[in-house]
């Protein structure tokens, strides 16, 4: 079963792999989440790498509306950074 509650660093477990949310990356690096999402979408990487290291997800905002986020593996985060 996936660990859905992030630890203090924002790491969650999905399908047995540690992943971090694009929201947490935006928070830690003091960037707008929309800018982090844009940067992930504009990465120049193979479709195979993208499929293995970035997973589309969503969260509910304060108005209880679904908003997009991307979960990324360590390799995905490293490539983004």
Secondary structure, DSSP 8 states (H G I E B T S, - for coil): --B-S--TT-EEEETTEEEEEHHHHHHHTT--HHHHHHHHHT----HHHHHHHEEEEEEE-TTS-EEEEEEE-HHHHHHH-
